[in-house]
Amino acid sequence: MTLATAISQNETVADAEEGFRQAQRRILLRRRLLPFVGVATFLGVWAALVYLFKVPPFVAPSPLLVAQTLVSKGDVLLANLVPTAIEALSGFLLGNLVAIVIATAFVHKKTLEETFFPTVVLINTIPVVAKAPILVLLLGNGMEPKIAIAALICFFPTLVNMVRGLEAVNPQAMELMRVLSASKREVFFKLRLYNSLPYLFSALKISASTSVVGAIVGEWIGSNVGIGALIIQATYSFDSALLYATVIVASCFSMLFFLSVTMLERRLVRWQPSNAH
């Protein structure tokens, strides 16, 4: 190989790498830019409809009025967000922890799964608005029923996904563990749990949003503070700007919670099993 040929090949490789990097940058820019375009379009259409149809502010406020409310009543919104966030986070942790423990028991004791899983499904079919008053009567009017409601909403998706993840083990890997005389504890922590993480995080991302919904629904039933209580107050006082602002704050918190779980997943789960969806 001549020197000129080697230089030409190196330049070709360098050009290809540079082209690949530019393509990656364009894709990243596109992914970051398009959501902002979508939000800006939505706000523009919203403002135009309110202006063109002259919608009264107590029916549907303009985006500008909602933004002004977010600024002027930011302290009230944040003060009410704190209890809702505590209830959602506590329910998220409690519901998912109990689901993981029960899923582990179901996988190791099939009799337990066959006995109690139909009961779990039955409880899950009860609407959350029907569970909430019962829990308020049982647990009082404090944070406890809100945490319980958030936990119940988180529980079922995590249980189903965790059972599936713990059972979806490669038969060859399981056979290898048996050949190596691995104990049930070793099989669980070194194979089953490792394999279940993608399934678990799929459920956790769902729970991150639904736990906030559960906490808010609990506050609707009986509470003087929190995002749910503020929504009720704004609705009955026809303060639609505050109502929209409250919904936006709750949505932003839910989104941040979801993104936090997603970032944790990217740090812990750097693989995906072939049968995971």
N, C-alpha and C positions, 0 to 999 in steps of 0.2 A: 504494500500500500504506500503510495507516494505521500509526501507531506501535504501537497495541495488537496488530495482526496480526503485526508484526515481532517484538515481544516474545514473543508466543505461539509463533511459529515457533522462535525462539532457545531458548525453554524446552523445546520438544519435542525439538530436536536435542540439547540438554544432557542431557535425560532419557534419550534413546536411547544417547548415549555412556556415561553412567553405568551404564546397564543392561548395555551390552556389556562394560564393565570389570568389573562384578560377575560376569558370566557367565564371563569369562576367569579371574578369581580362583578361582571355584568349580571350574572345570576343573583349574586348576593344583593346588589343594588336594586334589582327588580323586586326581590322578595321584601326588601325593606321599604321600597317606595310605593308599591301597589296598595298596601293597606292604608297608607296615608291618603292616597288618591280616593280610595273607596270611602273613607270617613269624610273627606272634604266634599265628595259628591253627595253623600247622604245629608250632610248639614246644609248644603246648598239647596237641595230639593226641599228639605224641611222648611227652611227660611222662605223659599219662594212660595210654597203652598200657604203658609201662614199669612204672607203679605198679599198674595193674589186673592185669596178667599176671605181676607179680613177676619180671621178667626179670633174671637175674644181671648185675651190672655188667660182667663180662668178656665178656658176649655183646652187650649193648647198654646203654650208660650213659644216665643221665638227662641232660637239657639242663643241669641245675644242676651235675652232676659235670663235664661237658664245659667249662662256663664256669669252674669252679674250676681245671681243668687249664690252660685258656688263660691264667689269671692266674699260677698257680704255676710253670708251665713256659714262660712267655712268652719268657724269654731263650733257652731251647733252641730254641723254635720259630722265633724271629727269626734266630738264628744259622744254622739250617738253611735258612731262606728265602732268605738272601743268595745262596748259590751257585746255587740254583735260579733266582732272579730274573736273575742275570747270564747264565746259560745260555739262559734263555727270551728275554731281550732281545737277546742276541747272535745267536741263531738266527733271531729275528724279523727283525732288520735284514739279516742275510746272506741268508736265504731270499728275502725280498721284493726285495732289491736285484738278486739274480741273476735272479729271475723277471721283473722289469721290463726288464732288459737283454735277456734272451732274447726276451721278447714284442716288444720294439722290433725286434729282428733278424727275427723271424718275419713281422712286418707288412711290413717293407721287402723281404724276400726270401722269397717264397712257397715257393721250392724248399726252403729250410731248414725251413719249417714242415711241408711234406709229407714231408720226410725224417726229421725227428727227433721230431715230435710223437707219433707212435705209440710211440716208445721212452720218451718221458716218461710217457705213459699207462701203459705196462707197468711202469715203475719205481714209479709211484704205486699200482698194484694190489697191490704186495707189502706185507703187513701190517707195521706199524711194529715189532711185537715180533719179526719176523723180520729186519728191517733192523738193529735195535739190536745184536745180538751180532756181526754182520759189521763194523759200524763200530767197535765196541769192540776187535775184533781188529786192525783196520787202524790205528786212531788212538790206541790205548792206553786207559788207565783214568782219564785226567784229564777236564778239561772239554770237550776237543775233540769226542769222540763225542756228548756230550749236545747240544752246540751244533749239530752236524751233523744229529742226529735232529730237533731243533726246526726247523732250516732246511728240511729235507726236507718236514716236515709243512706248513710255511707256503708252500712253493714252488708247489705245483700249483694251489691255488685262486687265488693271485695271478696266475699265468701265464695261466690261462683267462680270468679277468675282465679282465686288462690287454689281452690280445689282442682280446677283444670290444669293450672301450672304445675302443681305438685304431682299430678298423675301423668302429665305429658312428658314422661321421661323416656329417653332413648332406650329401647329394650336391650341393645348391646351394651350400653353403659351400665344398666342395672345388672346384667349378667356378669359383667366384669367385676362389679362390686361384690357380688356373691362369691365369685371365684376367689377374690382376695379376702374372703371371710370378714367383710365389713359389717359392723353392727348397725342396727336400725338408726342409731344416733348419727353415725358417720354417713350412712346413706342419705339421711335427711339433710344434714348441714353441708355436705360436700357434693351432693347431686340434686336432690329434689328442690331444696331451697334456692340453689344457684339457678336451676332451670326455671323456677317460678317467678323470678324477678321481673321479666318483661310483662308477664300477665298481671302481676301485682301492681306495677306502675301504671298499666292501662286502667286499672280500677281506681288507683289513687288519683289519677287526673280527673276522672269523673267525680270522685268524692270531693275533690277540692272545690268544685263548683256547687255540687248539691248540698254540701254541708252549710254553705252560706244561705241557700234557699231554706233549709230546715230551720236554721236559727231565726230567720226572718218570719217564717210561718209561725213558729212558736211565740214570737213577740206579738204577732197579730192577735193571738188568743188571749194573752194576758200579760201586759208589760207597759210600764210608763217610760221606759228608756229603750234605746236601740233603734236600728234602722227600720225595723218593722213597725214599731210604735210611731216613729216619725212619719212613715208613709200613711198610717191611719190618720194621724193628726192633720197632715197636709191635705188629705183627701176630703175630710169633713169640714175643713176651713176653706175649701176651694182655692188653696194656694198651689196652683198647678206648677208654678216655677220651682217651688220648694220640693214638690213631689217628683218632678223630673230630675232635679239636682240630687235628691236622695237616691233615686234609682241609679243614676250615673255613678255615684260614690260606691254603692253596693256592687255594681258591675265592675268597676275598676278594681276593687278589693278582690273580688272573685277571680278576675283575670290575673292579678299579681300572684294570688295563691296558686292558680293553675301553672303559671310560668315558673314559680319556685319549685313545684313538684317536677316539672319538665326538666329544669336545669339539674336537679338532683338525679333524675333518671339518666341524663347524659353523662354524669360523672360516675355513676355506679354501674350502669348497664351499657357496655360497649359492644354488645353482640345481640343478635336476635335469633332465636331458634327457628328452624325452617318451617315449623308448623304453627308459629305464633302469628297472630293477625292483630 
